[in-house]
Amino acid sequence: MDSEFILRQFQEIEEKVGEVVDRCRSQETTNLGLRNRVKILEEEIQEKVEAENNYVAERGLIRSKIDTILAKLEDIEDVK
């Protein structure tokens, strides 16, 4: 085989490997950005879940207070 041909083949292989390495680095950067975005979104979801849970608890407390007041009003009405 011709040594120039072999050298050209190695050069092409090196170029292709370089392209693959560049693509891998680019994908790693993209993946890191996506992982960070997912983390932020998960934190936002957790905050919203906690806010909703607080809302439900407050609503239950308010409903309980209203029921207590209504029961007292019914007791007053029954006394009359």
N, C-alpha and C positions, 0 to 999 in steps of 0.2 A: 504494500500500500504506500501511497504517496504521503510523505510526512506533512506536507502542507495541507492535504485533505484532513488528516487526523487533527492537526492543530486547529483548523477551521471548525471541525466538529466539536472539539473541546470548547472553543470560543462560543459557539452557538449554545452548547449545554450550559456554560457559565452564565450567559446572558439570560437564558430561560430560568435558571435557578435564581438569578438576581431578581427577575420579574416576580417569581413566585414568592420570594422573601419579601419583596415590597408589598405585594398583595396581602400577605399574612400580617405584616405590620399595620397596614391600613385597616384590615379587618379587626385586629386587636384594638386599635384606637376606637373604631366604631363600636365594638362590643363594650369597651370600657364606658363610653358615653351612654350607651343604652343601659348598662347595668346601673350607672348613676341615676339615670332618669327613672328606672324602675324603683330604685330605692326611695327616691323623692316621692314618687306616686304612692308607694306603699305607706310612707309616713303620712302623706296627706289623707289616705284612706283611713289609717288608724286614728288620726285626729278627728275625722268626720264620724267614725264609729263611736268614739268616746263622746263627742258632742251629742250625737243622737241618743246614746245611752243616758247622758245627763238630762236631756230633754224628756225622755220617757220617765225617768225617775222624778223629775220636777212635776210632770203632768200627773203622775200617780199621787204624789204628795198633795197637789192642789185638789185633785179629785177626792182624796181622803178628807181634806179639810172641808170641802163643800158638803160632802156627805154628812160629816159631823155637825155642821151648822144646820143642814136641813133636818137632821134628826132632832136637834134641840128645838127647832121651830115647830116640828110636829109634836114634840112633847108639850110645848107651851099651848098649842092649839087643842091638844087632848085635855089639858087641865081646865080650859074654859068651859 
